Amino acid sequence: MPKILRYLPLVKGKKQPHYSIVCHIVQKMETVYERVKDFSNDSGEVKIWFTINPTIIKEEIEEKENIKVTTQLICWLVRALFLGTKFKKFRIAQGAGGCKRYQLDLNEENLSIFKNFIKSIEKN
């Protein structure tokens, strides 16, 4: 079994800190989308490249939740989130220091995919 598949049951089972990290990422997407949705183009659609930087997420989680996590764990959870939602429209960018960042086109349709994933977990 690929290592990434081990993280999906942890997220779906609301195990900490796995579940709270995924919720934090989706909540951050929602906040960014709400801030910029009024600035749509002529056709009425919003085009945003949303970047998930595991190092920044790590700092935010450690400050907010007061728990220690690693950037590697966050990378695995981001990829598990994409796998769990069957989301394939993302790319991985790598900085000069080797840090990976995940980028996706954030629009209403994509945001609803991630929100529905979280809602399905909360129902169980």
URDAVEN-V873327 format. One record per residue. N is the residue number from 0. RES is the residue in three letters. BURIAL is + if it has 24 or more other ideal C-beta (glycine too) atoms within 12 Angstrom, else -. D_FIRST is the distance of its C-alpha to the first C-alpha in whole Angstrom. Layout:
n=N res=RES burial=BURIAL d_first=D_FIRST
n=N res=RES burial=BURIAL d_first=D_FIRST
This chain:
n=0 res=MET burial=- d_first=0
n=1 res=PRO burial=- d_first=4
n=2 res=LYS burial=- d_first=6
n=3 res=ILE burial=- d_first=8
n=4 res=LEU burial=- d_first=7
n=5 res=ARG burial=- d_first=8
n=6 res=TYR burial=+ d_first=11
n=7 res=LEU burial=+ d_first=12
n=8 res=PRO burial=- d_first=13
n=9 res=LEU burial=+ d_first=15
n=10 res=VAL burial=+ d_first=17
n=11 res=LYS burial=+ d_first=17
n=12 res=GLY burial=- d_first=19
n=13 res=LYS burial=- d_first=21
n=14 res=LYS burial=- d_first=20
n=15 res=GLN burial=- d_first=22
n=16 res=PRO burial=+ d_first=22
n=17 res=HIS burial=+ d_first=19
n=18 res=TYR burial=+ d_first=21
n=19 res=SER burial=+ d_first=24
n=20 res=ILE burial=+ d_first=23
n=21 res=VAL burial=+ d_first=22
n=22 res=CYS burial=+ d_first=25
n=23 res=HIS burial=+ d_first=27
n=24 res=ILE burial=+ d_first=25
n=25 res=VAL burial=+ d_first=26
n=26 res=GLN burial=- d_first=30
n=27 res=LYS burial=+ d_first=30
n=28 res=MET burial=+ d_first=30
n=29 res=GLU burial=+ d_first=32
n=30 res=THR burial=- d_first=35
n=31 res=VAL burial=+ d_first=35
n=32 res=TYR burial=+ d_first=35
n=33 res=GLU burial=- d_first=38
n=34 res=ARG burial=- d_first=40
n=35 res=VAL burial=- d_first=40
n=36 res=LYS burial=- d_first=40
n=37 res=ASP burial=- d_first=43
n=38 res=PHE burial=- d_first=44
n=39 res=SER burial=- d_first=42
n=40 res=ASN burial=- d_first=44
n=41 res=ASP burial=- d_first=46
n=42 res=SER burial=- d_first=44
n=43 res=GLY burial=- d_first=43
n=44 res=GLU burial=- d_first=39
n=45 res=VAL burial=+ d_first=38
n=46 res=LYS burial=- d_first=36
n=47 res=ILE burial=+ d_first=34
n=48 res=TRP burial=- d_first=32
n=49 res=PHE burial=+ d_first=30
n=50 res=THR burial=+ d_first=28
n=51 res=ILE burial=+ d_first=26
n=52 res=ASN burial=+ d_first=27
n=53 res=PRO burial=+ d_first=24
n=54 res=THR burial=- d_first=27
n=55 res=ILE burial=- d_first=29
n=56 res=ILE burial=+ d_first=27
n=57 res=LYS burial=+ d_first=27
n=58 res=GLU burial=- d_first=30
n=59 res=GLU burial=+ d_first=31
n=60 res=ILE burial=+ d_first=28
n=61 res=GLU burial=- d_first=30
n=62 res=GLU burial=- d_first=33
n=63 res=LYS burial=- d_first=33
n=64 res=GLU burial=- d_first=31
n=65 res=ASN burial=- d_first=32
n=66 res=ILE burial=- d_first=28
n=67 res=LYS burial=- d_first=27
n=68 res=VAL burial=+ d_first=24
n=69 res=THR burial=- d_first=22
n=70 res=THR burial=+ d_first=22
n=71 res=GLN burial=- d_first=19
n=72 res=LEU burial=+ d_first=18
n=73 res=ILE burial=+ d_first=19
n=74 res=CYS burial=+ d_first=18
n=75 res=TRP burial=+ d_first=14
n=76 res=LEU burial=+ d_first=16
n=77 res=VAL burial=+ d_first=18
n=78 res=ARG burial=+ d_first=15
n=79 res=ALA burial=+ d_first=13
n=80 res=LEU burial=+ d_first=17
n=81 res=PHE burial=+ d_first=17
n=82 res=LEU burial=+ d_first=14
n=83 res=GLY burial=+ d_first=15
n=84 res=THR burial=+ d_first=18
n=85 res=LYS burial=- d_first=17
n=86 res=PHE burial=+ d_first=20
n=87 res=LYS burial=- d_first=20
n=88 res=LYS burial=- d_first=23
n=89 res=PHE burial=+ d_first=23
n=90 res=ARG burial=- d_first=23
n=91 res=ILE burial=- d_first=23
n=92 res=ALA burial=- d_first=26
n=93 res=GLN burial=- d_first=26
n=94 res=GLY burial=- d_first=29
n=95 res=ALA burial=- d_first=31
n=96 res=GLY burial=- d_first=30
n=97 res=GLY burial=- d_first=26
n=98 res=CYS burial=- d_first=26
n=99 res=LYS burial=+ d_first=23
n=100 res=ARG burial=+ d_first=25
n=101 res=TYR burial=+ d_first=23
n=102 res=GLN burial=- d_first=26
n=103 res=LEU burial=+ d_first=26
n=104 res=ASP burial=+ d_first=29
n=105 res=LEU burial=+ d_first=30
n=106 res=ASN burial=+ d_first=32
n=107 res=GLU burial=- d_first=33
n=108 res=GLU burial=- d_first=30
n=109 res=ASN burial=+ d_first=28
n=110 res=LEU burial=+ d_first=29
n=111 res=SER burial=- d_first=29
n=112 res=ILE burial=+ d_first=25
n=113 res=PHE burial=+ d_first=24
n=114 res=LYS burial=+ d_first=27
n=115 res=ASN burial=- d_first=26
n=116 res=PHE burial=+ d_first=22
n=117 res=ILE burial=+ d_first=24
n=118 res=LYS burial=- d_first=26
n=119 res=SER burial=- d_first=24
n=120 res=ILE burial=+ d_first=22
n=121 res=GLU burial=- d_first=26
n=122 res=LYS burial=- d_first=27
n=123 res=ASN burial=- d_first=25
